[in-house]
Amino acid sequence: MKTDDYFMAEALKEAEKSLTEGGIPIGAVLVRNGEIISRGHNRLIQNDSVVLHAEMDAIENAGRLNYEDYIECTLYTTLSPCPMCSGAVI
C-alpha cells in the first residue's frame, strides 16, 4: 500500500517540474483509491495565467469526474491551498 509520504514525494516531483520550467515550485497529485489519477504543477509564470495553481492544474488534468469520484479522492499538495483552490476542492 502506498503511503501519504509516497504521494507527497510525487507532489514534490511536480513542484520540481515547475521550478525547472522557470515557475513557482508548487506541485499536486490527485489520488483515488490509492492510485494517482492526475498530476499538476504551478503554471502561473509559464502560461502567464492567474488561475493555474498546482491544485487547479491537477483537477483540470483529471478530466471530468463525477461527484462520487471526487468523494473518493485525496489531493496532495506541497503548499496549503489558497482560497480559490480551496473552493475548487470543496
Phi and psi restraints in degrees (range 20) as a CNS / XPLOR table:
assign (resid 1 and name C) (resid 2 and name N)
       (resid 2 and name CA) (resid 2 and name C) 1.0 -76.1 20.0 2
assign (resid 2 and name N) (resid 2 and name CA)
       (resid 2 and name C) (resid 3 and name N) 1.0 148.2 20.0 2
assign (resid 2 and name C) (resid 3 and name N)
       (resid 3 and name CA) (resid 3 and name C) 1.0 -108.7 20.0 2
assign (resid 3 and name N) (resid 3 and name CA)
       (resid 3 and name C) (resid 4 and name N) 1.0 171.0 20.0 2
assign (resid 3 and name C) (resid 4 and name N)
       (resid 4 and name CA) (resid 4 and name C) 1.0 -57.3 20.0 2
assign (resid 4 and name N) (resid 4 and name CA)
       (resid 4 and name C) (resid 5 and name N) 1.0 -38.5 20.0 2
assign (resid 4 and name C) (resid 5 and name N)
       (resid 5 and name CA) (resid 5 and name C) 1.0 -59.6 20.0 2
assign (resid 5 and name N) (resid 5 and name CA)
       (resid 5 and name C) (resid 6 and name N) 1.0 -40.6 20.0 2
assign (resid 5 and name C) (resid 6 and name N)
       (resid 6 and name CA) (resid 6 and name C) 1.0 -61.1 20.0 2
assign (resid 6 and name N) (resid 6 and name CA)
       (resid 6 and name C) (resid 7 and name N) 1.0 -48.2 20.0 2
assign (resid 6 and name C) (resid 7 and name N)
       (resid 7 and name CA) (resid 7 and name C) 1.0 -67.6 20.0 2
assign (resid 7 and name N) (resid 7 and name CA)
       (resid 7 and name C) (resid 8 and name N) 1.0 -36.5 20.0 2
assign (resid 7 and name C) (resid 8 and name N)
       (resid 8 and name CA) (resid 8 and name C) 1.0 -65.4 20.0 2
assign (resid 8 and name N) (resid 8 and name CA)
       (resid 8 and name C) (resid 9 and name N) 1.0 -37.4 20.0 2
assign (resid 8 and name C) (resid 9 and name N)
       (resid 9 and name CA) (resid 9 and name C) 1.0 -62.8 20.0 2
assign (resid 9 and name N) (resid 9 and name CA)
       (resid 9 and name C) (resid 10 and name N) 1.0 -37.0 20.0 2
assign (resid 9 and name C) (resid 10 and name N)
       (resid 10 and name CA) (resid 10 and name C) 1.0 -68.3 20.0 2
assign (resid 10 and name N) (resid 10 and name CA)
       (resid 10 and name C) (resid 11 and name N) 1.0 -38.5 20.0 2
assign (resid 10 and name C) (resid 11 and name N)
       (resid 11 and name CA) (resid 11 and name C) 1.0 -64.0 20.0 2
assign (resid 11 and name N) (resid 11 and name CA)
       (resid 11 and name C) (resid 12 and name N) 1.0 -38.2 20.0 2
assign (resid 11 and name C) (resid 12 and name N)
       (resid 12 and name CA) (resid 12 and name C) 1.0 -63.2 20.0 2
assign (resid 12 and name N) (resid 12 and name CA)
       (resid 12 and name C) (resid 13 and name N) 1.0 -35.4 20.0 2
assign (resid 12 and name C) (resid 13 and name N)
       (resid 13 and name CA) (resid 13 and name C) 1.0 -61.7 20.0 2
assign (resid 13 and name N) (resid 13 and name CA)
       (resid 13 and name C) (resid 14 and name N) 1.0 -38.9 20.0 2
assign (resid 13 and name C) (resid 14 and name N)
       (resid 14 and name CA) (resid 14 and name C) 1.0 -65.6 20.0 2
assign (resid 14 and name N) (resid 14 and name CA)
       (resid 14 and name C) (resid 15 and name N) 1.0 -39.4 20.0 2
assign (resid 14 and name C) (resid 15 and name N)
       (resid 15 and name CA) (resid 15 and name C) 1.0 -61.4 20.0 2
assign (resid 15 and name N) (resid 15 and name CA)
       (resid 15 and name C) (resid 16 and name N) 1.0 -40.4 20.0 2
assign (resid 15 and name C) (resid 16 and name N)
       (resid 16 and name CA) (resid 16 and name C) 1.0 -63.2 20.0 2
assign (resid 16 and name N) (resid 16 and name CA)
       (resid 16 and name C) (resid 17 and name N) 1.0 -36.6 20.0 2
assign (resid 16 and name C) (resid 17 and name N)
       (resid 17 and name CA) (resid 17 and name C) 1.0 -60.1 20.0 2
assign (resid 17 and name N) (resid 17 and name CA)
       (resid 17 and name C) (resid 18 and name N) 1.0 -45.6 20.0 2
assign (resid 17 and name C) (resid 18 and name N)
       (resid 18 and name CA) (resid 18 and name C) 1.0 -61.3 20.0 2
assign (resid 18 and name N) (resid 18 and name CA)
       (resid 18 and name C) (resid 19 and name N) 1.0 -44.9 20.0 2
assign (resid 18 and name C) (resid 19 and name N)
       (resid 19 and name CA) (resid 19 and name C) 1.0 -61.2 20.0 2
assign (resid 19 and name N) (resid 19 and name CA)
       (resid 19 and name C) (resid 20 and name N) 1.0 -43.1 20.0 2
assign (resid 19 and name C) (resid 20 and name N)
       (resid 20 and name CA) (resid 20 and name C) 1.0 -60.4 20.0 2
assign (resid 20 and name N) (resid 20 and name CA)
       (resid 20 and name C) (resid 21 and name N) 1.0 -33.7 20.0 2
assign (resid 20 and name C) (resid 21 and name N)
       (resid 21 and name CA) (resid 21 and name C) 1.0 -81.7 20.0 2
assign (resid 21 and name N) (resid 21 and name CA)
       (resid 21 and name C) (resid 22 and name N) 1.0 -0.5 20.0 2
assign (resid 21 and name C) (resid 22 and name N)
       (resid 22 and name CA) (resid 22 and name C) 1.0 90.5 20.0 2
assign (resid 22 and name N) (resid 22 and name CA)
       (resid 22 and name C) (resid 23 and name N) 1.0 12.8 20.0 2
assign (resid 22 and name C) (resid 23 and name N)
       (resid 23 and name CA) (resid 23 and name C) 1.0 -101.1 20.0 2
assign (resid 23 and name N) (resid 23 and name CA)
       (resid 23 and name C) (resid 24 and name N) 1.0 -171.9 20.0 2
assign (resid 23 and name C) (resid 24 and name N)
       (resid 24 and name CA) (resid 24 and name C) 1.0 -80.7 20.0 2
assign (resid 24 and name N) (resid 24 and name CA)
       (resid 24 and name C) (resid 25 and name N) 1.0 128.3 20.0 2
assign (resid 24 and name C) (resid 25 and name N)
       (resid 25 and name CA) (resid 25 and name C) 1.0 -78.7 20.0 2
assign (resid 25 and name N) (resid 25 and name CA)
       (resid 25 and name C) (resid 26 and name N) 1.0 78.3 20.0 2
assign (resid 25 and name C) (resid 26 and name N)
       (resid 26 and name CA) (resid 26 and name C) 1.0 -131.5 20.0 2
assign (resid 26 and name N) (resid 26 and name CA)
       (resid 26 and name C) (resid 27 and name N) 1.0 134.1 20.0 2
assign (resid 26 and name C) (resid 27 and name N)
       (resid 27 and name CA) (resid 27 and name C) 1.0 -134.0 20.0 2
assign (resid 27 and name N) (resid 27 and name CA)
       (resid 27 and name C) (resid 28 and name N) 1.0 163.7 20.0 2
assign (resid 27 and name C) (resid 28 and name N)
       (resid 28 and name CA) (resid 28 and name C) 1.0 -152.2 20.0 2
assign (resid 28 and name N) (resid 28 and name CA)
       (resid 28 and name C) (resid 29 and name N) 1.0 150.3 20.0 2
assign (resid 28 and name C) (resid 29 and name N)
       (resid 29 and name CA) (resid 29 and name C) 1.0 -133.6 20.0 2
assign (resid 29 and name N) (resid 29 and name CA)
       (resid 29 and name C) (resid 30 and name N) 1.0 143.5 20.0 2
assign (resid 29 and name C) (resid 30 and name N)
       (resid 30 and name CA) (resid 30 and name C) 1.0 -105.8 20.0 2
assign (resid 30 and name N) (resid 30 and name CA)
       (resid 30 and name C) (resid 31 and name N) 1.0 125.1 20.0 2
assign (resid 30 and name C) (resid 31 and name N)
       (resid 31 and name CA) (resid 31 and name C) 1.0 -118.4 20.0 2
assign (resid 31 and name N) (resid 31 and name CA)
       (resid 31 and name C) (resid 32 and name N) 1.0 133.5 20.0 2
assign (resid 31 and name C) (resid 32 and name N)
       (resid 32 and name CA) (resid 32 and name C) 1.0 -131.4 20.0 2
assign (resid 32 and name N) (resid 32 and name CA)
       (resid 32 and name C) (resid 33 and name N) 1.0 126.8 20.0 2
assign (resid 32 and name C) (resid 33 and name N)
       (resid 33 and name CA) (resid 33 and name C) 1.0 52.1 20.0 2
assign (resid 33 and name N) (resid 33 and name CA)
       (resid 33 and name C) (resid 34 and name N) 1.0 40.8 20.0 2
assign (resid 33 and name C) (resid 34 and name N)
       (resid 34 and name CA) (resid 34 and name C) 1.0 79.2 20.0 2
assign (resid 34 and name N) (resid 34 and name CA)
       (resid 34 and name C) (resid 35 and name N) 1.0 9.0 20.0 2
assign (resid 34 and name C) (resid 35 and name N)
       (resid 35 and name CA) (resid 35 and name C) 1.0 -126.9 20.0 2
assign (resid 35 and name N) (resid 35 and name CA)
       (resid 35 and name C) (resid 36 and name N) 1.0 141.1 20.0 2
assign (resid 35 and name C) (resid 36 and name N)
       (resid 36 and name CA) (resid 36 and name C) 1.0 -72.8 20.0 2
assign (resid 36 and name N) (resid 36 and name CA)
       (resid 36 and name C) (resid 37 and name N) 1.0 121.9 20.0 2
assign (resid 36 and name C) (resid 37 and name N)
       (resid 37 and name CA) (resid 37 and name C) 1.0 -104.1 20.0 2
assign (resid 37 and name N) (resid 37 and name CA)
       (resid 37 and name C) (resid 38 and name N) 1.0 -13.3 20.0 2
assign (resid 37 and name C) (resid 38 and name N)
       (resid 38 and name CA) (resid 38 and name C) 1.0 -161.8 20.0 2
assign (resid 38 and name N) (resid 38 and name CA)
       (resid 38 and name C) (resid 39 and name N) 1.0 152.6 20.0 2
assign (resid 38 and name C) (resid 39 and name N)
       (resid 39 and name CA) (resid 39 and name C) 1.0 -131.5 20.0 2
assign (resid 39 and name N) (resid 39 and name CA)
       (resid 39 and name C) (resid 40 and name N) 1.0 155.1 20.0 2
assign (resid 39 and name C) (resid 40 and name N)
       (resid 40 and name CA) (resid 40 and name C) 1.0 -161.6 20.0 2
assign (resid 40 and name N) (resid 40 and name CA)
       (resid 40 and name C) (resid 41 and name N) 1.0 158.8 20.0 2
assign (resid 40 and name C) (resid 41 and name N)
       (resid 41 and name CA) (resid 41 and name C) 1.0 -145.3 20.0 2
assign (resid 41 and name N) (resid 41 and name CA)
       (resid 41 and name C) (resid 42 and name N) 1.0 159.9 20.0 2
assign (resid 41 and name C) (resid 42 and name N)
       (resid 42 and name CA) (resid 42 and name C) 1.0 -59.1 20.0 2
assign (resid 42 and name N) (resid 42 and name CA)
       (resid 42 and name C) (resid 43 and name N) 1.0 128.7 20.0 2
assign (resid 42 and name C) (resid 43 and name N)
       (resid 43 and name CA) (resid 43 and name C) 1.0 -127.8 20.0 2
assign (resid 43 and name N) (resid 43 and name CA)
       (resid 43 and name C) (resid 44 and name N) 1.0 24.6 20.0 2
assign (resid 43 and name C) (resid 44 and name N)
       (resid 44 and name CA) (resid 44 and name C) 1.0 -57.9 20.0 2
assign (resid 44 and name N) (resid 44 and name CA)
       (resid 44 and name C) (resid 45 and name N) 1.0 -49.0 20.0 2
assign (resid 44 and name C) (resid 45 and name N)
       (resid 45 and name CA) (resid 45 and name C) 1.0 -76.9 20.0 2
assign (resid 45 and name N) (resid 45 and name CA)
       (resid 45 and name C) (resid 46 and name N) 1.0 -45.6 20.0 2
assign (resid 45 and name C) (resid 46 and name N)
       (resid 46 and name CA) (resid 46 and name C) 1.0 -60.1 20.0 2
assign (resid 46 and name N) (resid 46 and name CA)
       (resid 46 and name C) (resid 47 and name N) 1.0 -38.9 20.0 2
assign (resid 46 and name C) (resid 47 and name N)
       (resid 47 and name CA) (resid 47 and name C) 1.0 -106.3 20.0 2
assign (resid 47 and name N) (resid 47 and name CA)
       (resid 47 and name C) (resid 48 and name N) 1.0 6.5 20.0 2
assign (resid 47 and name C) (resid 48 and name N)
       (resid 48 and name CA) (resid 48 and name C) 1.0 48.3 20.0 2
assign (resid 48 and name N) (resid 48 and name CA)
       (resid 48 and name C) (resid 49 and name N) 1.0 50.9 20.0 2
assign (resid 48 and name C) (resid 49 and name N)
       (resid 49 and name CA) (resid 49 and name C) 1.0 -112.0 20.0 2
assign (resid 49 and name N) (resid 49 and name CA)
       (resid 49 and name C) (resid 50 and name N) 1.0 153.0 20.0 2
assign (resid 49 and name C) (resid 50 and name N)
       (resid 50 and name CA) (resid 50 and name C) 1.0 -102.6 20.0 2
assign (resid 50 and name N) (resid 50 and name CA)
       (resid 50 and name C) (resid 51 and name N) 1.0 -6.3 20.0 2
assign (resid 50 and name C) (resid 51 and name N)
       (resid 51 and name CA) (resid 51 and name C) 1.0 -123.2 20.0 2
assign (resid 51 and name N) (resid 51 and name CA)
       (resid 51 and name C) (resid 52 and name N) 1.0 -8.6 20.0 2
assign (resid 51 and name C) (resid 52 and name N)
       (resid 52 and name CA) (resid 52 and name C) 1.0 -83.7 20.0 2
assign (resid 52 and name N) (resid 52 and name CA)
       (resid 52 and name C) (resid 53 and name N) 1.0 63.2 20.0 2
assign (resid 52 and name C) (resid 53 and name N)
       (resid 53 and name CA) (resid 53 and name C) 1.0 -73.6 20.0 2
assign (resid 53 and name N) (resid 53 and name CA)
       (resid 53 and name C) (resid 54 and name N) 1.0 163.7 20.0 2
assign (resid 53 and name C) (resid 54 and name N)
       (resid 54 and name CA) (resid 54 and name C) 1.0 -57.2 20.0 2
assign (resid 54 and name N) (resid 54 and name CA)
       (resid 54 and name C) (resid 55 and name N) 1.0 -42.2 20.0 2
assign (resid 54 and name C) (resid 55 and name N)
       (resid 55 and name CA) (resid 55 and name C) 1.0 -64.9 20.0 2
assign (resid 55 and name N) (resid 55 and name CA)
       (resid 55 and name C) (resid 56 and name N) 1.0 -43.7 20.0 2
assign (resid 55 and name C) (resid 56 and name N)
       (resid 56 and name CA) (resid 56 and name C) 1.0 -65.0 20.0 2
assign (resid 56 and name N) (resid 56 and name CA)
       (resid 56 and name C) (resid 57 and name N) 1.0 -38.2 20.0 2
assign (resid 56 and name C) (resid 57 and name N)
       (resid 57 and name CA) (resid 57 and name C) 1.0 -63.8 20.0 2
assign (resid 57 and name N) (resid 57 and name CA)
       (resid 57 and name C) (resid 58 and name N) 1.0 -44.6 20.0 2
assign (resid 57 and name C) (resid 58 and name N)
       (resid 58 and name CA) (resid 58 and name C) 1.0 -64.3 20.0 2
assign (resid 58 and name N) (resid 58 and name CA)
       (resid 58 and name C) (resid 59 and name N) 1.0 -42.1 20.0 2
assign (resid 58 and name C) (resid 59 and name N)
       (resid 59 and name CA) (resid 59 and name C) 1.0 -64.2 20.0 2
assign (resid 59 and name N) (resid 59 and name CA)
       (resid 59 and name C) (resid 60 and name N) 1.0 -44.4 20.0 2
assign (resid 59 and name C) (resid 60 and name N)
       (resid 60 and name CA) (resid 60 and name C) 1.0 -62.0 20.0 2
assign (resid 60 and name N) (resid 60 and name CA)
       (resid 60 and name C) (resid 61 and name N) 1.0 -42.7 20.0 2
assign (resid 60 and name C) (resid 61 and name N)
       (resid 61 and name CA) (resid 61 and name C) 1.0 -68.3 20.0 2
assign (resid 61 and name N) (resid 61 and name CA)
       (resid 61 and name C) (resid 62 and name N) 1.0 -18.3 20.0 2
assign (resid 61 and name C) (resid 62 and name N)
       (resid 62 and name CA) (resid 62 and name C) 1.0 -73.3 20.0 2
assign (resid 62 and name N) (resid 62 and name CA)
       (resid 62 and name C) (resid 63 and name N) 1.0 -18.1 20.0 2
assign (resid 62 and name C) (resid 63 and name N)
       (resid 63 and name CA) (resid 63 and name C) 1.0 77.9 20.0 2
assign (resid 63 and name N) (resid 63 and name CA)
       (resid 63 and name C) (resid 64 and name N) 1.0 -169.5 20.0 2
assign (resid 63 and name C) (resid 64 and name N)
       (resid 64 and name CA) (resid 64 and name C) 1.0 -76.5 20.0 2
assign (resid 64 and name N) (resid 64 and name CA)
       (resid 64 and name C) (resid 65 and name N) 1.0 120.6 20.0 2
assign (resid 64 and name C) (resid 65 and name N)
       (resid 65 and name CA) (resid 65 and name C) 1.0 -118.6 20.0 2
assign (resid 65 and name N) (resid 65 and name CA)
       (resid 65 and name C) (resid 66 and name N) 1.0 154.3 20.0 2
assign (resid 65 and name C) (resid 66 and name N)
       (resid 66 and name CA) (resid 66 and name C) 1.0 -93.3 20.0 2
assign (resid 66 and name N) (resid 66 and name CA)
       (resid 66 and name C) (resid 67 and name N) 1.0 172.1 20.0 2
assign (resid 66 and name C) (resid 67 and name N)
       (resid 67 and name CA) (resid 67 and name C) 1.0 -54.3 20.0 2
assign (resid 67 and name N) (resid 67 and name CA)
       (resid 67 and name C) (resid 68 and name N) 1.0 -44.8 20.0 2
assign (resid 67 and name C) (resid 68 and name N)
       (resid 68 and name CA) (resid 68 and name C) 1.0 -62.0 20.0 2
assign (resid 68 and name N) (resid 68 and name CA)
       (resid 68 and name C) (resid 69 and name N) 1.0 -36.3 20.0 2
assign (resid 68 and name C) (resid 69 and name N)
       (resid 69 and name CA) (resid 69 and name C) 1.0 -64.4 20.0 2
assign (resid 69 and name N) (resid 69 and name CA)
       (resid 69 and name C) (resid 70 and name N) 1.0 -45.4 20.0 2
assign (resid 69 and name C) (resid 70 and name N)
       (resid 70 and name CA) (resid 70 and name C) 1.0 -64.4 20.0 2
assign (resid 70 and name N) (resid 70 and name CA)
       (resid 70 and name C) (resid 71 and name N) 1.0 -33.6 20.0 2
assign (resid 70 and name C) (resid 71 and name N)
       (resid 71 and name CA) (resid 71 and name C) 1.0 -58.7 20.0 2
assign (resid 71 and name N) (resid 71 and name CA)
       (resid 71 and name C) (resid 72 and name N) 1.0 -32.5 20.0 2
assign (resid 71 and name C) (resid 72 and name N)
       (resid 72 and name CA) (resid 72 and name C) 1.0 -88.9 20.0 2
assign (resid 72 and name N) (resid 72 and name CA)
       (resid 72 and name C) (resid 73 and name N) 1.0 2.8 20.0 2
assign (resid 72 and name C) (resid 73 and name N)
       (resid 73 and name CA) (resid 73 and name C) 1.0 -98.1 20.0 2
assign (resid 73 and name N) (resid 73 and name CA)
       (resid 73 and name C) (resid 74 and name N) 1.0 152.9 20.0 2
assign (resid 73 and name C) (resid 74 and name N)
       (resid 74 and name CA) (resid 74 and name C) 1.0 -127.3 20.0 2
assign (resid 74 and name N) (resid 74 and name CA)
       (resid 74 and name C) (resid 75 and name N) 1.0 133.5 20.0 2
assign (resid 74 and name C) (resid 75 and name N)
       (resid 75 and name CA) (resid 75 and name C) 1.0 -103.3 20.0 2
assign (resid 75 and name N) (resid 75 and name CA)
       (resid 75 and name C) (resid 76 and name N) 1.0 120.5 20.0 2
assign (resid 75 and name C) (resid 76 and name N)
       (resid 76 and name CA) (resid 76 and name C) 1.0 -101.7 20.0 2
assign (resid 76 and name N) (resid 76 and name CA)
       (resid 76 and name C) (resid 77 and name N) 1.0 127.2 20.0 2
assign (resid 76 and name C) (resid 77 and name N)
       (resid 77 and name CA) (resid 77 and name C) 1.0 -138.7 20.0 2
assign (resid 77 and name N) (resid 77 and name CA)
       (resid 77 and name C) (resid 78 and name N) 1.0 150.4 20.0 2
assign (resid 77 and name C) (resid 78 and name N)
       (resid 78 and name CA) (resid 78 and name C) 1.0 -85.4 20.0 2
assign (resid 78 and name N) (resid 78 and name CA)
       (resid 78 and name C) (resid 79 and name N) 1.0 -1.4 20.0 2
assign (resid 78 and name C) (resid 79 and name N)
       (resid 79 and name CA) (resid 79 and name C) 1.0 -146.9 20.0 2
assign (resid 79 and name N) (resid 79 and name CA)
       (resid 79 and name C) (resid 80 and name N) 1.0 144.8 20.0 2
assign (resid 79 and name C) (resid 80 and name N)
       (resid 80 and name CA) (resid 80 and name C) 1.0 -56.3 20.0 2
assign (resid 80 and name N) (resid 80 and name CA)
       (resid 80 and name C) (resid 81 and name N) 1.0 132.0 20.0 2
assign (resid 80 and name C) (resid 81 and name N)
       (resid 81 and name CA) (resid 81 and name C) 1.0 -63.0 20.0 2
assign (resid 81 and name N) (resid 81 and name CA)
       (resid 81 and name C) (resid 82 and name N) 1.0 145.8 20.0 2
assign (resid 81 and name C) (resid 82 and name N)
       (resid 82 and name CA) (resid 82 and name C) 1.0 -73.8 20.0 2
assign (resid 82 and name N) (resid 82 and name CA)
       (resid 82 and name C) (resid 83 and name N) 1.0 173.8 20.0 2
assign (resid 82 and name C) (resid 83 and name N)
       (resid 83 and name CA) (resid 83 and name C) 1.0 -57.4 20.0 2
assign (resid 83 and name N) (resid 83 and name CA)
       (resid 83 and name C) (resid 84 and name N) 1.0 -40.0 20.0 2
assign (resid 83 and name C) (resid 84 and name N)
       (resid 84 and name CA) (resid 84 and name C) 1.0 -62.2 20.0 2
assign (resid 84 and name N) (resid 84 and name CA)
       (resid 84 and name C) (resid 85 and name N) 1.0 -48.5 20.0 2
assign (resid 84 and name C) (resid 85 and name N)
       (resid 85 and name CA) (resid 85 and name C) 1.0 -68.5 20.0 2
assign (resid 85 and name N) (resid 85 and name CA)
       (resid 85 and name C) (resid 86 and name N) 1.0 -37.5 20.0 2
assign (resid 85 and name C) (resid 86 and name N)
       (resid 86 and name CA) (resid 86 and name C) 1.0 -60.3 20.0 2
assign (resid 86 and name N) (resid 86 and name CA)
       (resid 86 and name C) (resid 87 and name N) 1.0 -42.4 20.0 2
assign (resid 86 and name C) (resid 87 and name N)
       (resid 87 and name CA) (resid 87 and name C) 1.0 -62.4 20.0 2
assign (resid 87 and name N) (resid 87 and name CA)
       (resid 87 and name C) (resid 88 and name N) 1.0 -41.2 20.0 2
assign (resid 87 and name C) (resid 88 and name N)
       (resid 88 and name CA) (resid 88 and name C) 1.0 -64.8 20.0 2
assign (resid 88 and name N) (resid 88 and name CA)
       (resid 88 and name C) (resid 89 and name N) 1.0 -39.3 20.0 2
assign (resid 88 and name C) (resid 89 and name N)
       (resid 89 and name CA) (resid 89 and name C) 1.0 -66.7 20.0 2
assign (resid 89 and name N) (resid 89 and name CA)
       (resid 89 and name C) (resid 90 and name N) 1.0 -41.6 20.0 2
